[in-house]
Amino acid sequence: MHVPLQQKAIRIVAGYSINAALLEDETLVTWGMGHKGELARSEAMTQPDADGNFELGKTFCYEPETDDEGNIFLAPKEDVIRDMFLLPKAPLWDNALPTLKKIVVGVAAGGFHLLVAARDPGQAESKLYSSGLNNYGQLGHGDVNGKDVVTDRHKLTLVRTTTSMLAVAVFYVGFMYERQHSD
């Protein structure tokens, strides 16, 4: 598959349903099927339902059609799938000023989640952000609700203020940070 990028990618990572590229200008783009928020841009794709959840599945990507025999089936909206999911686009950052460009210094993708280390312009210290499936607290936000209450993150949301290494597995994420010592 050809992925159109406006500039050179210096790192590309992939999970089950997400791909992300760190570009040469230190920005990030994501693409893939990302129905659990791992693309970190659900709010730019559709509106949440009454419960605050984003429906990025069949009702968003498919429409009912009728075949020659009168049977109704769900047909994919190929243009919607291509334009909303498969074209690389910038993620959304939770609580960020829209004009402030984050400088991405690291990125990792798991099965259905994304970890990003980024810093604000003029700052030396990077911060850890995550998005995606969070049914067991694997995004590092401290909210462990169990498999029956899913708290997906649909934007890149701050996890920690200092990060030095990212690691992601299919279902879990990991990060390392330096402790601050006071004498």
ROKOL-547522 format. One record per atom (N, C-alpha, C): atom name; x, y, z; residue number from 0. Coordinates in steps of 0.05 Angstrom, whole numbers, always signed. Each point is the difference from the previous one (the first is absolute). Layout:
+------+--------+--------+--------+-----+
! atom !   east !  north !     up ! seq !
+------+--------+--------+--------+-----+
!   CA !      X !      Y !      Z ! NUM !
...
+------+--------+--------+--------+-----+
END
This chain:
+------+--------+--------+--------+-----+
! atom !   east !  north !     up ! seq !
+------+--------+--------+--------+-----+
!    N !    +17 !    -24 !     +0 !   0 !
!   CA !    -17 !    +24 !     +0 !   0 !
!    C !    +18 !    +25 !     +0 !   0 !
!    N !     -6 !    +18 !    -17 !   1 !
!   CA !    +14 !    +25 !     -1 !   1 !
!    C !    -12 !    +19 !    +21 !   1 !
!    N !    +17 !    +11 !    +17 !   2 !
!   CA !     -9 !    +19 !    +21 !   2 !
!    C !    +11 !    +27 !     -8 !   2 !
!    N !    -17 !    +19 !     -7 !   3 !
!   CA !     +9 !    +26 !     -8 !   3 !
!    C !     +8 !    +17 !    +24 !   3 !
!    N !    +26 !     +8 !     +1 !   4 !
!   CA !    +10 !    +17 !    +22 !   4 !
!    C !    +11 !    +25 !    -14 !   4 !
!    N !     -4 !    +23 !    +14 !   5 !
!   CA !    +10 !    +25 !    -11 !   5 !
!    C !    +30 !     +3 !     +4 !   5 !
!    N !    +12 !    -16 !    +17 !   6 !
!   CA !    +29 !     +1 !     +5 !   6 !
!    C !    +10 !    -27 !     +8 !   6 !
!    N !    +26 !     -2 !     +4 !   7 !
!   CA !    +13 !    -25 !     +6 !   7 !
!    C !     -7 !    -10 !    +28 !   7 !
!    N !     -6 !    -26 !     +2 !   8 !
!   CA !     -5 !    -12 !    +27 !   8 !
!    C !    +27 !    -10 !    +10 !   8 !
!    N !     +7 !     +7 !    +25 !   9 !
!   CA !    +25 !    -10 !    +11 !   9 !
!    C !     -5 !    -24 !    +18 !   9 !
!    N !    -25 !     -6 !     +7 !  10 !
!   CA !     -7 !    -24 !    +15 !  10 !
!    C !    -29 !     -7 !     -5 !  10 !
!    N !     -5 !    -25 !     -5 !  11 !
!   CA !    -28 !    -10 !     -4 !  11 !
!    C !     -4 !    -23 !    +20 !  11 !
!    N !    -22 !     +0 !    +14 !  12 !
!   CA !     -7 !    -21 !    +19 !  12 !
!    C !    -28 !    -11 !     -7 !  12 !
!    N !     -5 !    -25 !     +7 !  13 !
!   CA !    -26 !    -12 !     -7 !  13 !
!    C !    -10 !    -17 !    +23 !  13 !
!    N !    -26 !     +0 !     +4 !  14 !
!   CA !    -14 !    -19 !    +18 !  14 !
!    C !    -20 !    -15 !    -16 !  14 !
!    N !    -20 !    -13 !    +13 !  15 !
!   CA !    -20 !    -15 !    -15 !  15 !
!    C !    -17 !    +18 !    -18 !  15 !
!    N !     -8 !    +23 !    +11 !  16 !
!   CA !    -18 !    +17 !    -15 !  16 !
!    C !     +9 !    +29 !     -2 !  16 !
!    N !    +26 !     +5 !     +4 !  17 !
!   CA !    +11 !    +27 !     -1 !  17 !
!    C !    +28 !     -1 !    -13 !  17 !
!    N !     +5 !    +21 !    -15 !  18 !
!   CA !    +27 !     +6 !    -10 !  18 !
!    C !     +5 !    +29 !     +8 !  18 !
!    N !    +25 !     +6 !     +6 !  19 !
!   CA !     +8 !    +28 !     +6 !  19 !
!    C !    +27 !     +5 !    -12 !  19 !
!    N !     +4 !    +25 !     -9 !  20 !
!   CA !    +25 !     +8 !    -12 !  20 !
!    C !    +10 !    +25 !    +14 !  20 !
!    N !    +25 !     -1 !     +9 !  21 !
!   CA !    +13 !    +24 !    +10 !  21 !
!    C !    +14 !    +13 !    -24 !  21 !
!    N !     -8 !    +24 !     -6 !  22 !
!   CA !    +10 !    +14 !    -24 !  22 !
!    C !    +25 !    +16 !     +6 !  22 !
!    N !    +14 !     +8 !    -22 !  23 !
!   CA !    +26 !    +13 !     +4 !  23 !
!    C !     -3 !    +28 !    +13 !  23 !
!    N !    -24 !    +12 !     +1 !  24 !
!   CA !     -3 !    +25 !    +14 !  24 !
!    C !     -9 !     -5 !    +29 !  24 !
!    N !     +3 !    -24 !    +10 !  25 !
!   CA !     -6 !     -9 !    +27 !  25 !
!    C !    -30 !     +2 !     +7 !  25 !
!    N !    -17 !     -3 !    -20 !  26 !
!   CA !    -29 !     -3 !     +5 !  26 !
!    C !     -8 !    -29 !     -5 !  26 !
!    N !    -25 !     -6 !     +6 !  27 !
!   CA !     -9 !    -27 !     -2 !  27 !
!    C !    -25 !     -2 !    -17 !  27 !
!    N !     -4 !    -21 !    -15 !  28 !
!   CA !    -25 !     -6 !    -14 !  28 !
!    C !     -7 !    -29 !     +6 !  28 !
!    N !    -26 !     -6 !     +0 !  29 !
!   CA !    -10 !    -27 !     +5 !  29 !
!    C !    -19 !     -8 !    -22 !  29 !
!    N !     -3 !    -26 !     -4 !  30 !
!   CA !    -19 !    -11 !    -19 !  30 !
!    C !     -5 !    -29 !     +7 !  30 !
!    N !    -22 !    -11 !     -9 !  31 !
!   CA !     -7 !    -28 !     +6 !  31 !
!    C !    -30 !     -1 !     +6 !  31 !
!    N !     -9 !    -23 !    +10 !  32 !
!   CA !    -29 !     -2 !     +6 !  32 !
!    C !     -7 !    +11 !    +27 !  32 !
!    N !    +17 !     +1 !    +19 !  33 !
!   CA !     -2 !    +16 !    +24 !  33 !
!    C !    -27 !     +5 !    +13 !  33 !
!    N !    -16 !    -21 !     +3 !  34 !
!   CA !    -27 !     +4 !    +11 !  34 !
!    C !     -1 !     +3 !    +31 !  34 !
!    N !    +22 !     -3 !    +14 !  35 !
!   CA !     +0 !     +2 !    +29 !  35 !
!    C !    +14 !    +26 !     +9 !  35 !
!    N !     +5 !    +19 !    -18 !  36 !
!   CA !    +12 !    +25 !     +7 !  36 !
!    C !    +30 !     +1 !     -3 !  36 !
!    N !    +12 !    -22 !    -10 !  37 !
!   CA !    +29 !     +0 !     -2 !  37 !
!    C !    +11 !    +19 !    -21 !  37 !
!    N !    -16 !     +9 !    -19 !  38 !
!   CA !     +9 !    +20 !    -19 !  38 !
!    C !     +2 !    +28 !    +13 !  38 !
!    N !    -12 !     +3 !    +23 !  39 !
!   CA !     +1 !    +25 !    +16 !  39 !
!    C !    -13 !    +23 !    -16 !  39 !
!    N !    -21 !     -6 !    -15 !  40 !
!   CA !    -14 !    +21 !    -14 !  40 !
!    C !    -29 !     -6 !     -5 !  40 !
!    N !    -13 !    -16 !    +18 !  41 !
!   CA !    -28 !     -7 !     -4 !  41 !
!    C !    -18 !    +24 !     -1 !  41 !
!    N !     +5 !    +20 !    +16 !  42 !
!   CA !    -16 !    +24 !     +0 !  42 !
!    C !     +0 !    +15 !    -27 !  42 !
!    N !    +21 !     -3 !    -15 !  43 !
!   CA !     +1 !    +12 !    -26 !  43 !
!    C !    -14 !    -17 !    -21 !  43 !
!    N !     -8 !    -24 !     +7 !  44 !
!   CA !    -12 !    -19 !    -19 !  44 !
!    C !    -31 !     -2 !     +3 !  44 !
!    N !    -10 !     +2 !    +24 !  45 !
!   CA !    -29 !     -2 !     +5 !  45 !
!    C !     -6 !    +12 !    +27 !  45 !
!    N !    -26 !     +2 !     +6 !  46 !
!   CA !     -9 !    +11 !    +26 !  46 !
!    C !     -5 !    -23 !    +19 !  46 !
!    N !     +5 !     +4 !    +26 !  47 !
!   CA !     -6 !    -21 !    +20 !  47 !
!    C !    -30 !     -4 !     +3 !  47 !
!    N !     -8 !    -24 !     +9 !  48 !
!   CA !    -28 !     -6 !     +4 !  48 !
!    C !     -8 !    +12 !    +27 !  48 !
!    N !    -25 !     -5 !     +9 !  49 !
!   CA !    -11 !    +12 !    +25 !  49 !
!    C !    +17 !     -8 !    +24 !  49 !
!    N !    +13 !    -23 !     +0 !  50 !
!   CA !    +17 !     -9 !    +22 !  50 !
!    C !    +29 !    +10 !     -2 !  50 !
!    N !     +6 !    +15 !    -21 !  51 !
!   CA !    +27 !    +11 !     -3 !  51 !
!    C !    +19 !    -19 !    -15 !  51 !
!    N !    -11 !    -22 !    -10 !  52 !
!   CA !    +16 !    -20 !    -15 !  52 !
!    C !     +0 !     +7 !    -30 !  52 !
!    N !    +22 !     -7 !    -13 !  53 !
!   CA !     +2 !     +5 !    -29 !  53 !
!    C !     -6 !    -26 !    -15 !  53 !
!    N !    -19 !     +0 !    -18 !  54 !
!   CA !     -7 !    -23 !    -16 !  54 !
!    C !    +16 !     +2 !    -26 !  54 !
!    N !    +22 !    -14 !     -1 !  55 !
!   CA !    +17 !     +0 !    -24 !  55 !
!    C !     -3 !    -26 !    -15 !  55 !
!    N !    -19 !    -16 !     +7 !  56 !
!   CA !     -4 !    -26 !    -13 !  56 !
!    C !    -19 !     +0 !    -22 !  56 !
!    N !    -18 !    -21 !     -1 !  57 !
!   CA !    -16 !     -5 !    -23 !  57 !
!    C !    -20 !    +23 !     -7 !  57 !
!    N !    -12 !    +13 !    +19 !  58 !
!   CA !    -19 !    +21 !     -7 !  58 !
!    C !    +14 !    +24 !    -13 !  58 !
!    N !    +25 !     +4 !     +6 !  59 !
!   CA !    +16 !    +22 !    -10 !  59 !
!    C !    +11 !     -6 !    -28 !  59 !
!    N !     +8 !    -24 !     -4 !  60 !
!   CA !    +15 !     -8 !    -25 !  60 !
!    C !    -17 !    -16 !    -20 !  60 !
!    N !    -24 !     -7 !     +7 !  61 !
!   CA !    -17 !    -16 !    -17 !  61 !
!    C !    -28 !    +13 !     -3 !  61 !
!    N !    -12 !     -6 !    -22 !  62 !
!   CA !    -28 !     +9 !     -4 !  62 !
!    C !    -16 !    -23 !    -12 !  62 !
!    N !    -26 !     -1 !     +7 !  63 !
!   CA !    -16 !    -21 !    -10 !  63 !
!    C !     -5 !     +3 !    -30 !  63 !
!    N !     +1 !    -22 !    -14 !  64 !
!   CA !     -6 !     -1 !    -29 !  64 !
!    C !    -17 !    -25 !     -5 !  64 !
!    N !    -12 !     -1 !    -23 !  65 !
!   CA !    -17 !    -22 !     -7 !  65 !
!    C !    +11 !    -13 !    -25 !  65 !
!    N !     +2 !    -27 !     +0 !  66 !
!   CA !    +10 !    -14 !    -24 !  66 !
!    C !    -22 !     -5 !    -20 !  66 !
!    N !     +6 !    -13 !    -21 !  67 !
!   CA !    -20 !     -5 !    -22 !  67 !
!    C !    -24 !    -17 !     +9 !  67 !
!    N !     +4 !    -15 !    +21 !  68 !
!   CA !    -22 !    -18 !    +10 !  68 !
!    C !    -16 !    +13 !    +23 !  68 !
!    N !     +7 !    +25 !     +6 !  69 !
!   CA !    -15 !    +14 !    +22 !  69 !
!    C !    +11 !     -4 !    +28 !  69 !
!    N !    +23 !    -13 !     +2 !  70 !
!   CA !    +13 !     -4 !    +26 !  70 !
!    C !    +15 !    +25 !     +8 !  70 !
!    N !     -2 !     +7 !    +25 !  71 !
!   CA !    +14 !    +24 !    +10 !  71 !
!    C !    +26 !     -9 !    +13 !  71 !
!    N !    +21 !    +14 !     -7 !  72 !
!   CA !    +26 !     -6 !    +11 !  72 !
!    C !    +15 !    +26 !     +6 !  72 !
!    N !    +21 !     -2 !    +16 !  73 !
!   CA !    +16 !    +24 !     +5 !  73 !
!    C !    +24 !     +1 !    -19 !  73 !
!    N !     +1 !    +22 !    -15 !  74 !
!   CA !    +21 !     +4 !    -20 !  74 !
!    C !    +20 !    +20 !    +11 !  74 !
!    N !    +26 !     -4 !     -3 !  75 !
!   CA !    +20 !    +19 !    +10 !  75 !
!    C !     -2 !    +26 !    -15 !  75 !
!    N !     +4 !    +22 !    +15 !  76 !
!   CA !     +2 !    +27 !    -11 !  76 !
!    C !    +30 !     +3 !     -6 !  76 !
!    N !     +9 !     -9 !    -23 !  77 !
!   CA !    +29 !     -1 !     -6 !  77 !
!    C !    +13 !    +28 !     +2 !  77 !
!    N !    -14 !    +20 !     -9 !  78 !
!   CA !    +12 !    +27 !     +1 !  78 !
!    C !     +3 !     +9 !    +29 !  78 !
!    N !    -19 !     -6 !    +17 !  79 !
!   CA !     +2 !     +7 !    +29 !  79 !
!    C !    +23 !    -15 !    +13 !  79 !
!    N !     +2 !    -26 !     -5 !  80 !
!   CA !    +21 !    -16 !    +11 !  80 !
!    C !    +27 !    +11 !     -9 !  80 !
!    N !     +3 !     +5 !    -25 !  81 !
!   CA !    +26 !    +10 !    -11 !  81 !
!    C !     +6 !    +28 !    +12 !  81 !
!    N !    -18 !    +18 !     -1 !  82 !
!   CA !     +5 !    +28 !     +8 !  82 !
!    C !     +3 !     +3 !    +30 !  82 !
!    N !    -16 !    -14 !    +16 !  83 !
!   CA !     +1 !     +4 !    +29 !  83 !
!    C !    +21 !    -17 !    +14 !  83 !
!    N !     +4 !    -24 !    -10 !  84 !
!   CA !    +18 !    -19 !    +14 !  84 !
!    C !    +27 !     -4 !    -14 !  84 !
!    N !     +0 !     -3 !    -26 !  85 !
!   CA !    +24 !    -10 !    -14 !  85 !
!    C !    +19 !    +22 !    -10 !  85 !
!    N !     -9 !    +25 !     +1 !  86 !
!   CA !    +18 !    +22 !     -7 !  86 !
!    C !    +14 !    +11 !    +25 !  86 !
!    N !    +26 !     +2 !     +0 !  87 !
!   CA !    +14 !    +10 !    +24 !  87 !
!    C !     -9 !    +29 !     +7 !  87 !
!    N !     -6 !     +3 !    +26 !  88 !
!   CA !     -9 !    +26 !    +10 !  88 !
!    C !    +12 !     +4 !    +28 !  88 !
!    N !     +2 !    +25 !     +8 !  89 !
!   CA !    +11 !     +7 !    +26 !  89 !
!    C !    -20 !     -8 !    +22 !  89 !
!    N !    +11 !    -10 !    +23 !  90 !
!   CA !    -17 !     -7 !    +22 !  90 !
!    C !     -9 !    +26 !    +15 !  90 !
!    N !    -19 !     -4 !    +18 !  91 !
!   CA !     -9 !    +21 !    +18 !  91 !
!    C !    +13 !     -3 !    +27 !  91 !
!    N !     +8 !    +22 !    +12 !  92 !
!   CA !    +13 !     +0 !    +26 !  92 !
!    C !    -20 !    +10 !    +21 !  92 !
!    N !     -5 !    -14 !    +21 !  93 !
!   CA !    -18 !     +8 !    +21 !  93 !
!    C !    +12 !    +25 !    +15 !  93 !
!    N !    -17 !    +19 !     +4 !  94 !
!   CA !     +8 !    +25 !    +15 !  94 !
!    C !    +23 !    +15 !    -12 !  94 !
!    N !     +2 !     -1 !    -26 !  95 !
!   CA !    +22 !    +15 !    -14 !  95 !
!    C !    -12 !    +23 !    -15 !  95 !
!    N !    +15 !    +22 !     -1 !  96 !
!   CA !     -8 !    +22 !    -17 !  96 !
!    C !     +3 !     -8 !    -29 !  96 !
!    N !    -20 !     +6 !    -16 !  97 !
!   CA !     +1 !     -9 !    -28 !  97 !
!    C !    +23 !    +11 !    -16 !  97 !
!    N !    +11 !    +23 !     +8 !  98 !
!   CA !    +22 !    +12 !    -14 !  98 !
!    C !    +27 !    -10 !     +9 !  98 !
!    N !     +1 !    -14 !    +23 !  99 !
!   CA !    +25 !     -9 !    +11 !  99 !
!    C !     +8 !    -27 !    -12 !  99 !
!    N !    +22 !     -1 !    -15 ! 100 !
!   CA !     +9 !    -24 !    -13 ! 100 !
!    C !    +17 !    -17 !    +20 ! 100 !
!    N !     -9 !    -24 !     +6 ! 101 !
!   CA !    +16 !    -18 !    +17 ! 101 !
!    C !    +23 !    -10 !    -16 ! 101 !
!    N !    +23 !     -3 !    +13 ! 102 !
!   CA !    +24 !    -12 !    -13 ! 102 !
!    C !     +2 !    -29 !     +9 ! 102 !
!    N !     -5 !    -18 !    -18 ! 103 !
!   CA !     -1 !    -28 !     +6 ! 103 !
!    C !    +29 !    -11 !     +0 ! 103 !
!    N !     +7 !    -13 !    +22 ! 104 !
!   CA !    +27 !    -12 !     +3 ! 104 !
!    C !     +0 !    -30 !     +1 ! 104 !
!    N !    -24 !    -12 !     +3 ! 105 !
!   CA !     -2 !    -29 !     +0 ! 105 !
!    C !    -28 !    -10 !     -5 ! 105 !
!    N !     -3 !    -23 !    -12 ! 106 !
!   CA !    -27 !    -11 !     -5 ! 106 !
!    C !     +1 !    -30 !     +1 ! 106 !
!    N !    -21 !    -13 !    +11 ! 107 !
!   CA !     -2 !    -29 !     +0 ! 107 !
!    C !    -29 !     -7 !     -3 ! 107 !
!    N !     -6 !    -22 !    -13 ! 108 !
!   CA !    -28 !     -9 !     -4 ! 108 !
!    C !     -3 !    -28 !     +9 ! 108 !
!    N !    -22 !     -6 !    +14 ! 109 !
!   CA !     -6 !    -27 !     +9 ! 109 !
!    C !    -24 !    -10 !    -17 ! 109 !
!    N !    -13 !    -20 !    +10 ! 110 !
!   CA !    -22 !    -12 !    -14 ! 110 !
!    C !    -21 !    +21 !     -7 ! 110 !
!    N !    -10 !    +14 !    +21 ! 111 !
!   CA !    -21 !    +20 !     -4 ! 111 !
!    C !     +6 !    +25 !    +16 ! 111 !
!    N !    +25 !     +7 !     +2 ! 112 !
!   CA !     +7 !    +24 !    +15 ! 112 !
!    C !    +26 !    +13 !    -11 ! 112 !
!    N !     +3 !    +25 !     +7 ! 113 !
!   CA !    +22 !    +16 !    -10 ! 113 !
!    C !    +13 !    +15 !    +24 ! 113 !
!    N !    +27 !     -1 !     +1 ! 114 !
!   CA !    +15 !    +16 !    +20 ! 114 !
!    C !    +17 !    +20 !    -16 ! 114 !
!    N !     +1 !    +24 !    +10 ! 115 !
!   CA !    +15 !    +21 !    -13 ! 115 !
!    C !    +15 !    +16 !    +22 ! 115 !
!    N !    +26 !     +4 !     -4 ! 116 !
!   CA !    +16 !    +18 !    +17 ! 116 !
!    C !     +3 !    +26 !    -16 ! 116 !
!    N !     -7 !    +22 !    +12 ! 117 !
!   CA !     +0 !    +26 !    -14 ! 117 !
!    C !     +7 !    +22 !    +19 ! 117 !
!    N !     +9 !    +22 !    -10 ! 118 !
!   CA !     +5 !    +23 !    +16 ! 118 !
!    C !    -11 !    +25 !    -13 ! 118 !
!    N !     -5 !    +20 !    +15 ! 119 !
!   CA !     -9 !    +26 !    -10 ! 119 !
!    C !    +24 !    +15 !    -10 ! 119 !
!    N !     -3 !    +17 !    -20 ! 120 !
!   CA !    +22 !    +17 !    -10 ! 120 !
!    C !    +13 !    +16 !    +24 ! 120 !
!    N !    +26 !     +0 !     +0 ! 121 !
!   CA !    +15 !    +14 !    +21 ! 121 !
!    C !     +3 !    -15 !    +26 ! 121 !
!    N !    -11 !    -24 !     +1 ! 122 !
!   CA !     +3 !    -17 !    +24 ! 122 !
!    C !    +20 !    -22 !     -6 ! 122 !
!    N !    +16 !     -7 !    +20 ! 123 !
!   CA !    +19 !    -22 !     -3 ! 123 !
!    C !    -11 !    -27 !     +7 ! 123 !
!    N !    -19 !     +0 !    +18 ! 124 !
!   CA !    -10 !    -26 !    +11 ! 124 !
!    C !    -24 !    -10 !    -17 ! 124 !
!    N !     +1 !    -25 !     -7 ! 125 !
!   CA !    -23 !    -12 !    -15 ! 125 !
!    C !    -20 !    -10 !    +20 ! 125 !
!    N !    -25 !     -2 !    -10 ! 126 !
!   CA !    -22 !    -11 !    +15 ! 126 !
!    C !    -12 !    -24 !    -14 ! 126 !
!    N !    -12 !    -18 !    +14 ! 127 !
!   CA !    -11 !    -24 !    -11 ! 127 !
!    C !    -31 !     +3 !     -4 ! 127 !
!    N !     -9 !     -6 !    -24 ! 128 !
!   CA !    -28 !     +1 !     -7 ! 128 !
!    C !     -9 !    -27 !    -11 ! 128 !
!    N !    -25 !     -7 !     +4 ! 129 !
!   CA !    -10 !    -26 !    -10 ! 129 !
!    C !    -29 !     +3 !    -10 ! 129 !
!    N !     -8 !    -18 !    -18 ! 130 !
!   CA !    -27 !     -1 !     -9 ! 130 !
!    C !     -7 !    -29 !     -8 ! 130 !
!    N !    -26 !     -6 !     -1 ! 131 !
!   CA !     -9 !    -26 !     -9 ! 131 !
!    C !    -15 !    -16 !    +20 ! 131 !
!    N !     +0 !    -26 !     -3 ! 132 !
!   CA !    -14 !    -19 !    +17 ! 132 !
!    C !    +12 !     +0 !    +28 ! 132 !
!    N !    -17 !     +3 !    +20 ! 133 !
!   CA !    +10 !     +3 !    +28 ! 133 !
!    C !    -17 !    -17 !    +19 ! 133 !
!    N !     -8 !    -24 !     -9 ! 134 !
!   CA !    -18 !    -16 !    +17 ! 134 !
!    C !    +13 !    -12 !    +25 ! 134 !
!    N !    +26 !     -1 !     +2 ! 135 !
!   CA !    +13 !     -9 !    +24 ! 135 !
!    C !    +20 !    +20 !    +11 ! 135 !
!    N !     -3 !    +25 !     -8 ! 136 !
!   CA !    +18 !    +21 !     +9 ! 136 !
!    C !    +27 !     +0 !    -13 ! 136 !
!    N !     +2 !    -13 !    -23 ! 137 !
!   CA !    +26 !     -3 !    -13 ! 137 !
!    C !    +11 !    +26 !    -12 ! 137 !
!    N !    -15 !    +21 !     +0 ! 138 !
!   CA !    +11 !    +25 !    -10 ! 138 !
!    C !    +15 !    +16 !    +20 ! 138 !
!    N !     +0 !     -9 !    +26 ! 139 !
!   CA !    +16 !    +13 !    +20 ! 139 !
!    C !    -13 !    +23 !    +15 ! 139 !
!    N !    -26 !     +3 !     -3 ! 140 !
!   CA !    -14 !    +23 !    +13 ! 140 !
!    C !     -9 !     -6 !    +28 ! 140 !
!    N !     +4 !    -25 !     +9 ! 141 !
!   CA !     -8 !     -8 !    +27 ! 141 !
!    C !    -29 !     -7 !     +3 ! 141 !
!    N !    -15 !     +0 !    -22 ! 142 !
!   CA !    -28 !     -8 !     +1 ! 142 !
!    C !     -3 !    -29 !     -9 ! 142 !
!    N !     -5 !    -18 !    +19 ! 143 !
!   CA !     -3 !    -28 !     -6 ! 143 !
!    C !    -29 !     -8 !     +7 ! 143 !
!    N !    -16 !     -2 !    -21 ! 144 !
!   CA !    -28 !     -6 !     +4 ! 144 !
!    C !     -8 !    -28 !     -6 ! 144 !
!    N !    +19 !    -16 !    -12 ! 145 !
!   CA !     -7 !    -27 !     -7 ! 145 !
!    C !    -13 !     -1 !    -28 ! 145 !
!    N !     -2 !    -24 !    -10 ! 146 !
!   CA !     -9 !     -3 !    -28 ! 146 !
!    C !    -28 !     +8 !     -5 ! 146 !
!    N !    -17 !     +3 !    +21 ! 147 !
!   CA !    -28 !     +7 !     -5 ! 147 !
!    C !     -5 !    +30 !     -3 ! 147 !
!    N !    +19 !    +16 !    +10 ! 148 !
!   CA !     -3 !    +29 !     -3 ! 148 !
!    C !    +24 !    +10 !    -15 ! 148 !
!    N !     -3 !     +6 !    -25 ! 149 !
!   CA !    +22 !     +8 !    -17 ! 149 !
!    C !     +2 !    +31 !     +1 ! 149 !
!    N !    +24 !    +10 !     +5 ! 150 !
!   CA !     +5 !    +29 !     +0 ! 150 !
!    C !    +21 !     +6 !    -21 ! 150 !
!    N !     -8 !     -3 !    -25 ! 151 !
!   CA !    +18 !     +6 !    -22 ! 151 !
!    C !     +7 !    +30 !     +0 ! 151 !
!    N !    +24 !     +6 !    -10 ! 152 !
!   CA !     +9 !    +28 !     -2 ! 152 !
!    C !     +1 !     +6 !    -30 ! 152 !
!    N !    -14 !    +21 !     -8 ! 153 !
!   CA !     -2 !     +6 !    -29 ! 153 !
!    C !    +17 !    +24 !     -8 ! 153 !
!    N !    +16 !    +10 !    +18 ! 154 !
!   CA !    +20 !    +21 !     -5 ! 154 !
!    C !    +25 !     -9 !    +14 ! 154 !
!    N !    +23 !    +12 !     -8 ! 155 !
!   CA !    +24 !     -6 !    +15 ! 155 !
!    C !     -2 !    +15 !    +27 ! 155 !
!    N !     -1 !    -16 !    +21 ! 156 !
!   CA !     -5 !    +11 !    +27 ! 156 !
!    C !    +25 !     -4 !    +17 ! 156 !
!    N !     +7 !    +21 !    +16 ! 157 !
!   CA !    +24 !     +0 !    +16 ! 157 !
!    C !     -1 !    -22 !    +21 ! 157 !
!    N !    +23 !    -15 !     +1 ! 158 !
!   CA !     +3 !    -22 !    +20 ! 158 !
!    C !    +20 !     +8 !    +21 ! 158 !
!    N !    +24 !     +9 !     -9 ! 159 !
!   CA !    +21 !     +7 !    +19 ! 159 !
!    C !    +14 !    +25 !    -11 ! 159 !
!    N !    +14 !    +14 !    +18 ! 160 !
!   CA !    +14 !    +24 !     -8 ! 160 !
!    C !    +29 !     -5 !     -8 ! 160 !
!    N !    +11 !    -23 !     +7 ! 161 !
!   CA !    +27 !     -6 !     -9 ! 161 !
!    C !     +1 !    -29 !    -10 ! 161 !
!    N !    +13 !     -4 !    -23 ! 162 !
!   CA !     +1 !    -26 !    -12 ! 162 !
!    C !    +27 !     -2 !    -14 ! 162 !
!    N !    +12 !    -24 !     +2 ! 163 !
!   CA !    +26 !     -4 !    -14 ! 163 !
!    C !     -1 !    -23 !    -19 ! 163 !
!    N !    -19 !    -18 !     +2 ! 164 !
!   CA !     -2 !    -23 !    -18 ! 164 !
!    C !    -28 !    -10 !     -2 ! 164 !
!    N !     -8 !     -9 !    -25 ! 165 !
!   CA !    -27 !    -11 !     -5 ! 165 !
!    C !     +3 !    -28 !     -8 ! 165 !
!    N !    -19 !    -17 !     +8 ! 166 !
!   CA !     -1 !    -28 !     -9 ! 166 !
!    C !    -30 !     -8 !     -1 ! 166 !
!    N !     -8 !    -14 !    -21 ! 167 !
!   CA !    -27 !     -8 !     -3 ! 167 !
!    C !     -1 !    -29 !     -9 ! 167 !
!    N !    -19 !    -15 !    +12 ! 168 !
!   CA !     -6 !    -27 !     -9 ! 168 !
!    C !    -28 !     -1 !    -11 ! 168 !
!    N !     -9 !    -23 !     -8 ! 169 !
!   CA !    -27 !     -1 !    -12 ! 169 !
!    C !    -22 !    +11 !    +18 ! 169 !
!    N !     +1 !     -8 !    +26 ! 170 !
!   CA !    -21 !     +8 !    +18 ! 170 !
!    C !     +8 !    +20 !    +21 ! 170 !
!    N !    +26 !     +4 !     +4 ! 171 !
!   CA !     +9 !    +18 !    +22 ! 171 !
!    C !    +21 !    +19 !    -10 ! 171 !
!    N !     +4 !    +21 !    +16 ! 172 !
!   CA !    +21 !    +20 !     -6 ! 172 !
!    C !    +19 !     +2 !    +23 ! 172 !
!    N !    +23 !    +11 !     -5 ! 173 !
!   CA !    +19 !     +5 !    +21 ! 173 !
!    C !    +16 !    +25 !     -6 ! 173 !
!    N !     +9 !    +13 !    +21 ! 174 !
!   CA !    +17 !    +23 !     -4 ! 174 !
!    C !    +19 !     +2 !    +24 ! 174 !
!    N !    +22 !    +13 !     -4 ! 175 !
!   CA !    +20 !     +5 !    +21 ! 175 !
!    C !     +2 !    +29 !     +4 ! 175 !
!    N !     +5 !     +8 !    +25 ! 176 !
!   CA !     +4 !    +28 !     +6 ! 176 !
!    C !    +21 !     +2 !    +22 ! 176 !
!    N !    +12 !    +23 !     +1 ! 177 !
!   CA !    +20 !     +5 !    +21 ! 177 !
!    C !    -14 !    +14 !    +24 ! 177 !
!    N !     +6 !    -11 !    +24 ! 178 !
!   CA !    -12 !    +13 !    +24 ! 178 !
!    C !    +15 !    +25 !     +5 ! 178 !
!    N !    -15 !    +19 !    +10 ! 179 !
!   CA !    +11 !    +26 !     +8 ! 179 !
!    C !     +9 !     -2 !    +30 ! 179 !
!    N !    +24 !     +6 !     +6 ! 180 !
!   CA !    +11 !     -2 !    +27 ! 180 !
!    C !     +4 !    +28 !    +11 ! 180 !
!    N !     -7 !     +4 !    +25 ! 181 !
!   CA !     +6 !    +26 !    +13 ! 181 !
!    C !    +19 !     -5 !    +23 ! 181 !
!    N !    +20 !    +17 !     +2 ! 182 !
!   CA !    +21 !     -4 !    +20 ! 182 !
!    C !     -6 !    +18 !    +24 ! 182 !
+------+--------+--------+--------+-----+
END
